[in-house]
Amino acid sequence: MKIKKGDKLEEITLPKDDGSIFNLSETKGKRVLLTFYRIAGCSFCNLRLHEFKKRNKEFGKNFTHIGIFHSPVDHLKLSMKKHGGTLPFTVLADTDFKYFKKYEIERSFLKVIAAMLFKPHKIIPAIIKGFIPIRILGYFDIAVTDILINEDGIVEEVYYAKKDIADHFEFNKIKEFSLK
């Protein structure tokens, strides 16, 4: 089922990059950006995480970001080390593609090509920072999805990538949401 505005998501239970278990219900009372990313080594995804880490102080105090990757926990842990320490948000491993499938997160090779062609301004800085998918463990053709969830656990807005695999909400939209 595709997620839509007004939905209340069922519990999501997945391992964090440190192996401990996380439940989405732990975010009750917070404003949440839930993102279905691609694979742990994805250049685009890691550049996005880098920006969120760098600009984390711009978000509201009652805001958190949860990122789900289609990767094994050990590979996710290795990839997240490239960010130079602990990230100020939670990253999870959906090794079995369970929640990606449940919420109909799209897979599209055409959107992979579109990102490579039209976003060199993003992939080049990502590669320079060392975010290179050397080992691809998971589906490489996942088109990301961003979900904004309010304090009551209700979806306020959802964005399934339209143009390419790295098509997200703009940073300022998320920042505004976090400050409400």
C-alpha positions as CSV (number, residue, x, y, z in Angstrom):
1,M,0.0,0.0,0.0
2,K,1.3,3.4,-0.9
3,I,1.5,5.8,2.0
4,K,-0.8,8.9,1.8
5,K,-1.6,12.0,3.7
6,G,-3.6,11.2,6.8
7,D,-2.3,7.7,7.2
8,K,-1.0,6.4,10.5
9,L,1.8,3.9,9.9
10,E,1.9,0.6,11.5
11,E,4.9,-0.2,13.7
12,I,8.2,-0.4,11.9
13,T,10.8,-2.5,13.8
14,L,14.3,-2.7,12.3
15,P,17.9,-2.9,13.5
16,K,20.0,0.3,13.7
17,D,23.5,0.5,12.3
18,D,24.8,-0.5,15.7
19,G,22.6,-3.7,15.7
20,S,20.2,-2.5,18.4
21,I,16.5,-2.7,17.6
22,F,14.5,0.5,16.8
23,N,10.7,0.9,16.8
24,L,9.0,3.8,15.0
25,S,6.7,4.2,18.0
26,E,9.8,5.5,19.9
27,T,9.2,8.8,17.9
28,K,5.7,9.4,19.4
29,G,5.4,13.1,20.3
30,K,8.1,14.1,17.8
31,R,7.9,15.5,14.3
32,V,9.6,12.9,12.0
33,L,11.1,12.8,8.5
34,L,11.0,9.1,7.6
35,T,13.0,8.4,4.5
36,F,13.3,5.2,2.5
37,Y,16.8,5.6,1.0
38,R,18.6,3.2,-1.3
39,I,21.6,1.2,-0.3
40,A,24.1,2.1,2.4
41,G,26.9,3.0,0.0
42,C,24.7,5.2,-2.2
43,S,26.5,8.4,-3.2
44,F,23.3,10.5,-3.4
45,C,21.9,9.1,-0.1
46,N,25.2,9.7,1.8
47,L,25.5,13.3,0.5
48,R,21.9,13.9,1.8
49,L,22.9,12.5,5.2
50,H,26.0,14.6,5.2
51,E,23.9,17.8,4.6
52,F,21.5,16.8,7.3
53,K,24.4,16.2,9.8
54,K,26.0,19.5,8.8
55,R,22.8,21.5,9.1
56,N,21.2,19.6,12.0
57,K,21.1,22.6,14.3
58,E,18.7,24.3,11.9
59,F,16.0,21.7,12.7
60,G,13.5,22.1,15.6
61,K,14.3,20.5,18.9
62,N,11.2,18.2,18.6
63,F,12.3,16.8,15.2
64,T,14.0,13.6,14.3
65,H,15.1,12.0,11.1
66,I,14.8,8.2,10.5
67,G,16.5,6.7,7.4
68,I,15.8,3.2,6.2
69,F,18.3,1.5,3.9
70,H,18.0,-1.7,2.0
71,S,21.3,-3.0,3.3
72,P,22.7,-5.5,5.8
73,V,23.5,-4.0,9.3
74,D,27.2,-4.6,9.0
75,H,27.4,-2.8,5.6
76,L,25.3,0.1,6.9
77,K,27.6,0.4,9.9
78,L,30.7,0.6,7.7
79,S,29.0,3.2,5.4
80,M,27.9,5.4,8.2
81,K,31.5,5.5,9.6
82,K,32.4,7.6,6.6
83,H,30.4,10.4,8.3
84,G,33.0,10.8,11.0
85,G,31.3,9.7,14.1
86,T,27.8,9.4,15.4
87,L,25.0,10.8,13.2
88,P,22.4,13.0,15.0
89,F,19.6,10.8,13.6
90,T,18.7,7.2,13.2
91,V,19.6,4.9,10.3
92,L,18.0,1.5,10.0
93,A,18.7,-1.7,7.9
94,D,15.8,-3.3,6.1
95,T,17.8,-6.2,4.8
96,D,14.8,-8.2,3.7
97,F,13.2,-5.2,1.8
98,K,10.1,-5.8,4.0
99,Y,9.0,-2.2,4.5
100,F,10.1,-1.1,1.1
101,K,7.8,-3.7,-0.4
102,K,4.9,-3.0,2.1
103,Y,4.9,0.7,1.3
104,E,5.4,0.2,-2.5
105,I,8.7,2.1,-2.7
106,E,9.4,2.2,-6.4
107,R,12.3,0.5,-8.2
108,S,13.3,2.1,-11.5
109,F,16.4,1.7,-13.6
110,L,15.2,4.7,-15.7
111,K,15.3,6.9,-12.7
112,V,18.9,5.7,-11.9
113,I,19.9,6.8,-15.4
114,A,18.1,10.2,-14.9
115,A,19.9,10.9,-11.7
116,M,23.3,10.1,-13.3
117,L,22.5,12.3,-16.3
118,F,20.9,15.3,-14.5
119,K,22.6,15.4,-11.1
120,P,26.3,15.4,-11.7
121,H,26.4,18.5,-9.4
122,K,25.5,16.1,-6.6
123,I,27.3,12.9,-7.4
124,I,30.7,14.6,-8.0
125,P,30.8,16.2,-4.5
126,A,29.6,12.9,-3.0
127,I,32.4,11.0,-4.6
128,I,34.9,13.6,-3.5
129,K,33.7,13.1,0.1
130,G,34.3,9.4,-0.3
131,F,30.7,8.3,-0.7
132,I,31.3,5.7,-3.4
133,P,29.2,2.5,-3.5
134,I,32.1,0.1,-3.8
135,R,30.1,-2.9,-2.7
136,I,26.4,-2.9,-3.7
137,L,24.5,-5.0,-1.2
138,G,20.8,-4.3,-1.9
139,Y,18.7,-3.0,-4.8
140,F,20.5,-0.2,-6.5
141,D,17.4,1.1,-8.4
142,I,15.3,2.2,-5.4
143,A,13.6,5.6,-5.9
144,V,13.7,7.3,-2.5
145,T,10.6,8.3,-0.6
146,D,10.2,11.0,2.1
147,I,7.4,11.0,4.7
148,L,6.6,13.8,7.1
149,I,4.9,12.5,10.3
150,N,3.5,14.8,12.9
151,E,3.6,14.4,16.7
152,D,0.5,12.2,16.7
153,G,2.0,9.8,14.2
154,I,-0.1,11.0,11.3
155,V,1.4,11.4,7.9
156,E,1.2,15.1,6.9
157,E,2.9,14.7,3.6
158,V,4.6,12.1,1.5
159,Y,6.8,12.3,-1.6
160,Y,7.5,9.3,-3.7
161,A,10.5,10.3,-6.0
162,K,9.1,11.5,-9.4
163,K,12.1,12.6,-11.5
164,D,14.9,10.3,-10.5
165,I,16.1,8.0,-7.7
166,A,17.4,10.9,-5.6
167,D,14.3,13.1,-5.8
168,H,13.5,14.3,-2.2
169,F,11.7,17.1,-0.4
170,E,13.7,20.2,-0.5
171,F,15.8,20.9,2.7
172,N,13.9,24.1,3.5
173,K,10.5,22.2,3.4
174,I,11.8,19.8,6.0
175,K,13.3,22.6,8.1
176,E,9.9,24.4,8.1
177,F,8.1,21.2,9.1
178,S,10.6,20.6,11.9
179,L,10.0,24.1,13.3
180,K,6.2,23.9,13.6
